[in-house]
C-alpha cells in the first residue's frame, strides 16, 4: 500500500521495453540487419584466381584476400588505416600497459567467446602455433618479415599472448596483424610444420578459421564456395548465406561482369583505362570505387654505372653513374615530366600526381615537393647551368665527353609503355637521347640471378615500376633505401635498393627511426627520409596509384580498404533491396 | 596388325623420353621465375627461402629425374591405390604444383571434365555440321551453297577466338537483355551441379557460347577436307560406272563416293582428337572455363614448372597415341593399306 504507483511504473517500463524490443527488428528491417544468412548468395570475381588459402605459403594478394574471408588476424587496419582490434579486446600500447616501456614486449589479450568454425575455442596456443609455423626454418614462409625480430611467443594463459622482440621495436604490430598474418588453428595444422607445409593439401585448401565464412569447396585456380560460419561471434552476421568466389579471366571481363552484365556483385582491382571504366559504369549495373594506399609508380634512377662494356661484377655495381652523378640532371628530368597528363592517360580516378616516395597514409606524407606543373624550359636552363650543352649539334647534350644517352626500361604493360613513350618525348625535348625497353613482368620481377633482365640487376639507366608497403607503418619500406640493401653479385643480386642509393645521412636517420617510439616523431623522421631519397635522386615519383574495384549497385556495406584485405568487412555486406 | 601396333608402342617410349627432356630443358632455359607473382613487399631474402622450399636449388638433372620419377612411378601408383583401395603410396611425395601446393594430377583431373564437355562437344558439333556441308558443297560445286560454305569457312579459319569470343560476349551477354531467351552467360560456372532439368538447361546455356566459337573453327577445317575429298572421288571412273549401272544418285554419292572420301577425313578427325584434351587455351580463357587449356596458361604465367611439364607431356603422349590410332584406322578403313 505504501507505494502504489511503483508496480504501475514497473509495468509501464516493462511495456516500454517490450515495445522497444518489438520495434527494434522493424527498425532493422528498414536498415540492413536481421538474421544470419538472410541475403542468400553473393558472388565475387578476382581476375587472378586464388591458388591456395594459406597466406603463409603464397604471399599473393589474391590468395591472402580469399583466405581473409576465413582466417583472421588479432588486429587489422580499417578503411582509414587505423589499427582496429579484431580478435582481441584492445590494441596494446605503452599507455595501456600492453607494450613494455623498453619496447621489447607486446601482450595481446584475446577477446572472450571467439570460436573456430568447428566450434572449438580460439586460444593463445593457436597464436603461438602460428608463429612457429611461419618462423620454421624449413617452411619457406612468405610472411617471414612480419615476424622479424621475434625471439619468443609465450602463452601465460589461454587468452594471453606475449611476443618478445630481440631489440626495442617501436612498431610491434607486425606479427598477427593484417590480412597477411592471420591466425591458423593449431589442431588443424599440427602436422604441417616446416618441410611438411606444402604436403598438407587438405589444410591449405580448406583452413578452419574464425572469420564470417568457411570454405565448402576449393578448386585451385578456379572457384571457391564459402558458406556462413554458424559459430561466428557476431549475432546476425554475415548477411549472406554463401559466397561464390570466382577467379580467372582478365580485368576487362571482370569489370564487365560486375558493371555491365551484372553476373557478379564485386570485382577486384580493375586496372583499366579511365574511359573503359566510364563506359562500363554507364551500363548502370554497378559502380567503381577507388581507394589510395601507398602504391607509387616511379622511375628508379641508377646510381651505378650500367655500361654494357663493364664486366658482370662491375656493371650496375661501381659508382658513380656517369650522367646521374650530377643531381641537377635528375632534377631536370623530373621537371620535364607532365604528371597530371600521365594520371589522365593512365589511371583516371585511380591516380593522383605523385611527388613523394611515401604518398600515404596522410600522417607521414611530406609536403616539401610540388611537382604538378611541368617546366621544360626550366629543365633546359638547369642543364645548361650545370654544364650540359649540345656542343656538336646532334640534339643531345654532353659534358666532359659524356653524352646524355640513357636506356629506360620497364615491365611489359600497356600503361607503362604509354608512359615510356610520353616521358621519352619530354626528355628528348630537353636534350636526352632515350632508348626504350620493356621486359615481360614474369622475368622483370622474377629475380632470377642468371637473367640479365631483372629489375634487381638494373642493367639500364632508369627503370619504372610500382611498389608499396603493407599496413600503415613505413619503417621497413624506408629500410629499402639503405646502402647495404643494394643488389650486387655479392648478394646474388638480392636486395630492395634498386637504385643503389647510398647516403650516410639517410642510414643514420633511419637508425634513429628504428629507436623512436613516439608516433609524431616517427612521422617527422619518415618525412625527412622520404625527402632525402627523393631530393637525393634515388627516384623520380610519377603517379600515386589507387586501387579501383567495382561493386553492383545492389551490394551494400562495401568499404574499400587499401590497408588490409579488400574483403575485410565482408561480414557487414548486405543486399540492398528495391 | 598387332605386331605393328606393339612395335610402334615400344618405339614411342624413347621418343617420349626425348620429348620430355626437350620440354624440361626448354623450360629450364626460358627466362621467368616462380616468385615473379609474389608481391614486391616480400623481400628477396624471403623469396630465396621460398625458392629453396620448392626445391629449385638442386642441379637441373636432379630435378628432371625427380619429375620423371613422380610422373612415371608415383602418380600411376597413386592411381593404383585409388582404384584398388591399397595404401602403397602412403608417405610418398606426390608431384606438387608450385602455385597451389596441391598435387598436380588432382587439379588436372578436376579440370578435365570441363574441357571434355566444352571442347569435346564443340568438336562433335563441328564435325556433325562440317560433314554435310562438305558433301553438299562438293556435289553442288560453285553453287550458292558452296560459295556461302566457302565464305563461312574462311571466316572460321581467319577470325581468331579471342576476337570471335569477345564479339559473342558483347552480343549475347552485354547487349542482350538479361530476360531474353538468347542471353547467355560469359562466365562458366564450375560449381553448377547438374541434377535437375533446370540445372541441365543452365549447363547447356553456359556451354553455348564457347561451343559456338570453337565449333566454327572445327567446321571450317573439316568441311574443307570433306569437300576436297569428295571432289577427288566424284570425278573418278568408278562413279561413272556406278551411274552407268543405273544406281540412284543417293546410292552413288552416299554409298560409293562418301565411303571412299571419308578415309582421309577420318584420319584428320582422329589427329584432331588430342587437341580436345589439350583444351582450347584462348577460348577457355575468354569464357572462364576452368579446363586444361586455362590451367596450362595459368601455370605458364606463374612459372609453375611441374604443372606445365606434366600437361605438355600428357599432350605429347596423346599426340603420339592418336597418330598411331589414325594409322590403324587407315588400315582398317582402306583395304589397300596393310602394315604386316
Contacts between the chains, C-beta under 8 A, distances in Angstrom:
chain1	res1	chain2	res2	distance
A	45	B	187	7.6
A	49	B	298	6.9
A	51	B	97	7.6
A	51	B	99	4.4
A	51	B	100	4.0
A	51	B	101	7.8
A	51	B	302	7.7
A	52	B	99	7.6
A	52	B	100	5.0
A	52	B	101	5.5
A	52	B	102	7.4
A	54	B	101	7.9
A	57	B	101	5.7
A	58	B	38	7.5
A	59	B	38	4.5
A	59	B	39	6.3
A	59	B	42	4.9
A	59	B	50	7.7
A	60	B	37	5.7
A	60	B	38	6.4
A	60	B	39	7.1
A	61	B	39	6.2
A	138	B	53	7.1
A	139	B	53	7.0
A	140	B	49	5.1
A	140	B	50	4.3
A	140	B	51	7.9
A	140	B	52	6.7
A	140	B	53	2.8
A	140	B	54	7.4
A	141	B	46	7.5
A	141	B	49	7.7
A	141	B	50	7.9
A	142	B	38	6.4
A	142	B	42	5.6
A	142	B	46	6.5
A	142	B	50	6.1
A	143	B	42	7.7
A	144	B	46	4.7
A	144	B	49	6.9
A	145	B	42	7.1
A	145	B	43	5.9
A	145	B	46	6.1
A	195	B	53	7.6
A	197	B	53	7.9
A	197	B	101	7.8
A	198	B	53	7.2
A	198	B	96	5.6
A	198	B	101	4.1
A	199	B	93	7.2
A	199	B	96	7.4
A	201	B	101	6.9
A	201	B	102	4.5
A	201	B	103	6.4
A	201	B	106	7.6
A	204	B	100	7.8
A	204	B	101	5.6
A	204	B	102	7.1
A	205	B	100	7.8
A	205	B	102	6.3
A	217	B	191	7.3
A	219	B	110	6.0
A	219	B	190	6.2
A	219	B	290	6.8
A	220	B	97	7.4
A	220	B	99	7.6
A	220	B	100	3.8
A	220	B	102	5.4
A	220	B	107	5.5
A	220	B	110	7.8
A	221	B	99	6.9
A	221	B	100	6.3
A	221	B	107	7.2
A	221	B	290	7.4
A	221	B	294	8.0
A	221	B	295	6.6
A	221	B	298	5.4
A	222	B	110	7.9
A	222	B	111	7.6
A	222	B	190	5.7
A	222	B	290	3.9
A	223	B	190	5.0
A	223	B	191	5.8
A	223	B	290	7.0
A	225	B	191	5.6
A	244	B	189	8.0
A	244	B	191	6.3
A	246	B	187	6.4
A	246	B	189	8.0
A	246	B	288	7.1
A	248	B	285	7.6
A	248	B	288	4.9
A	248	B	290	6.9
A	248	B	294	6.7
A	248	B	298	7.6
A	249	B	187	7.5
A	249	B	285	7.0
A	249	B	286	7.9
A	249	B	288	4.8
A	250	B	285	7.8
A	253	B	169	7.7
A	253	B	186	6.8
A	253	B	187	7.9
A	253	B	286	7.7
A	253	B	288	7.1
A	256	B	169	7.6
A	256	B	174	6.6
A	256	B	186	7.4
A	257	B	186	6.8
A	257	B	187	6.1
A	260	B	174	5.1
A	261	B	173	5.1
A	261	B	174	5.8
A	261	B	178	7.7
A	261	B	186	6.5
A	262	B	178	6.8
A	263	B	173	7.8
A	263	B	185	6.2
A	263	B	186	6.8
A	263	B	187	5.5
A	264	B	187	7.5
A	283	B	174	7.4
A	440	B	31	7.5
A	440	B	32	7.6
A	441	B	36	6.7
A	442	B	31	7.8
A	442	B	32	4.6
A	442	B	33	6.8
A	442	B	36	4.3
A	442	B	37	7.6
A	442	B	301	6.6
A	442	B	302	7.9
A	442	B	303	6.1
A	443	B	31	4.3
A	443	B	32	5.7
A	443	B	33	7.4
A	443	B	36	7.3
A	444	B	36	7.8
A	445	B	33	8.0
A	445	B	36	4.8
A	445	B	40	7.0
A	446	B	31	7.2
A	446	B	32	5.7
A	446	B	33	2.9
A	446	B	35	6.4
A	446	B	36	3.9
A	446	B	303	7.3
A	447	B	33	5.7
A	447	B	35	5.9
A	447	B	36	7.4
A	447	B	44	6.2
A	447	B	47	6.2
A	448	B	31	6.6
A	448	B	32	7.2
A	448	B	33	4.5
A	451	B	31	5.0
A	451	B	33	7.9
A	453	B	31	6.6
A	456	B	44	7.1
A	465	B	40	7.8
A	467	B	40	4.8
A	467	B	41	7.7
A	468	B	40	7.5
A	468	B	41	6.5
A	469	B	41	5.9
A	470	B	41	5.3
A	487	B	44	7.6
A	492	B	48	7.5
A	494	B	44	3.5
A	494	B	45	6.2
A	494	B	47	7.8
A	494	B	48	6.3
A	495	B	44	6.0
A	496	B	40	7.9
A	496	B	43	6.0
A	496	B	44	6.7
